[in-house]
Amino acid sequence: MSSISIWMCLVLTICTWHKTIGCTWMKTPPRSPSMFQVFSNNTITMLQKMGHTFSGEPHITFPDKQYRQVDNLKADEQIAFISQTLNAIKKLYSSCKYESTSSNQKAFDKFMNDLYRQTSELDQCVKAMKTRLSKSVKRVNKKMSLYFKFLVNYLKLAEYSASGWEDIRSVVLAHLQRLDMTLSIQ
């Protein structure tokens, strides 16, 4: 009987521990960046290495309005937004016909690995928080979902050309930088 109690106590402790850890991925220790910030900087750096220097503004509009709305949300809702957006970026690069050149394949692999790590950690945070998203968050997430469908269609129309991918890369870089800034505003 006591062994069952010990096991129950152990299981409850582990479950509680997981919930209290919740989102340490996003927490910033004193005088050092959070793990999210470290991986965010890595993904930005790798994306910059994956292509040519950016020639001016991208030909794709950026959803500034959605990001301004996100700035006014609660921290847990912002984390849910960041998670959804990073998942959409990961899906864009993993499901579309991205063909990297041999000179940047290593950067692309590192970019995808870091992006995968970010999304898996953030998905765990969102699950642990069990936040009920407000209507405004659902509306912003829906608009961002439509925006990423537009990006996929843009690539199809550009026939997955190098210039099409360069436009996507420049706008994704802007997203990653804006997501990083969203975190620092929290």
SULSUL-V463624 format. One record per backbone hydrogen bond with DSSP energy under -0.5 kcal/mol. NH is the residue of the N-H (numbers start at 0). CO is the residue of the C=O. Records with the same first field share a line. If there is no record, write none. Layout:
NH = CO ; CO
//
This chain:
4 = 0
5 = 1
6 = 2
7 = 3
8 = 4
9 = 5
10 = 6
11 = 7
12 = 8
13 = 9
14 = 10
15 = 11
16 = 12
17 = 13
18 = 14
19 = 15
20 = 16
21 = 17
23 = 20
25 = 22
26 = 22
28 = 26
31 = 28
35 = 24
37 = 33
38 = 34
39 = 35
40 = 36
41 = 37
42 = 38
43 = 39
44 = 40
45 = 41
46 = 42
47 = 43
48 = 44
49 = 45
50 = 47
55 = 53
63 = 61
66 = 62
67 = 63
68 = 64
69 = 65
70 = 66
71 = 67 ; 68
72 = 69
77 = 73
78 = 74
79 = 75
80 = 76
81 = 77
82 = 78
83 = 79
84 = 80
85 = 81
86 = 82
87 = 83
88 = 84
89 = 85
90 = 86
91 = 87
92 = 88
93 = 89
94 = 90
95 = 91
97 = 95
98 = 96
99 = 97
103 = 100
104 = 100
107 = 103
108 = 104
109 = 105
110 = 106
111 = 107
112 = 108
113 = 109
114 = 110
115 = 111
116 = 112
117 = 113
118 = 114
119 = 115
120 = 116
121 = 117
122 = 118
123 = 119
124 = 120
125 = 121
126 = 122
127 = 123
128 = 124
129 = 125
130 = 125
132 = 130
137 = 133
138 = 134
139 = 135
140 = 136
141 = 137
142 = 138
143 = 139
144 = 140
145 = 141
146 = 142
147 = 143
148 = 144
149 = 145
150 = 146
151 = 147
152 = 148
153 = 149
154 = 150
155 = 151
156 = 152
157 = 153
158 = 155
159 = 154
160 = 157
164 = 160
165 = 161
166 = 162
167 = 163
168 = 164
169 = 165
170 = 166
171 = 167
172 = 168
173 = 169
174 = 170
175 = 171
176 = 172
177 = 173
178 = 174
179 = 175
180 = 176
181 = 177
182 = 178
183 = 179
184 = 180
185 = 181 ; 182
//
